[in-house]
């Protein structure tokens, strides 16, 4: 599960980095480049959405720290949930539940 979370972050960061690069590089994007960025953004948003469901589930989540596995604490899990929700809201346009 750690690998899925890490992969999702890499995908999202790739899409966001490409968008940031466009902001500093005034050269217009080709349709293909724009489509690739949008595809990466959609993939990152989908992965973050899946991670949020996993974080909000009842199953214990394990992380590796110093070569040893341990379960995420409730506080760590809550922090990850909040961070993932913020990413979904800021970059994916998802409104928080209950709004």
N, C-alpha and C positions, 0 to 999 in steps of 0.2 A: 504494500500500500504506500510505503514511503516513496517508491519509485514513481507511482502515479502522481503523487502530490508534486514531486520534483519535476516531472515531465511537464505537468500543467504549468508550473511556474516558468519553466524555460520557454514554453510555447507563448505564454502571455507576454513575457519580457521581450521575446523576439519581435512580436507584433508591435509592441509599444516602442521598442527601439527603432524599428523601421519608421514608425510615424514620427518619432522625435527627429530622426535624421531628415525626414522630409521638411520638418519645420525649419531646420537650419540650412537646408539645401534647396534654393529656390527653383532648381530645374524641375519642370513639370514631370509628373509620373506618367509612364505609359499606361494604357489600359491593362496590360498584363501585370505590371508592377502593382497597380492599384488593386487588381483582383487578388494577387498573391497576399498583399497586406491584409485585405479584408478576410481572406480565407484563414490566415494565421490568427487574426483577431477573433473570428468566430470559433476557431478551434480552441483558443485559449479561454474564451468565455465559457464554452461548453465544458471544458475540463475543470474550470473553477466551480461551475455549477455542480458538477459531479462530486468534486471534493467537498463542497459545502454539505451535500446530502450525506456523504460519508462521515464528516465531522459531527453532524447533528444526529447521527445514528447511535444506537445503544452499544455497538461493538467496541471493545477496547482497541485503542490505537497505539501501536508500538513505534518507538523511534530508536535509532541507534545513537549512542553517545559514548565516546571513548571505547569503541569496540564492543560495547555491551548494549543489550536491548532492555528498554524499560517502557512502561506504559505512560502515555501523556497524562499529566495531572489535569484535573477539571479546569484549573485556571489557564493552563497552556492551551487546552482545547477551546475554551471560551475565547481566548485571545486570537487563536487561528480562525475561529468562526467569525469574529468581528472583522479581522483583516480581510478574509475572503469576501464577506458581505460588502465591505467598502470597495474592493476591487470590482466586484460585480456591479455595484452602483455607479462608481466613477467611470469605468472603462467599458462596461457592457450595457449600461443604461437600465439595469434591473432595479426596480424600486424595492426598498426593504418591505418585508412582509408586515402587514398591519398598517401600512401607510395609505 
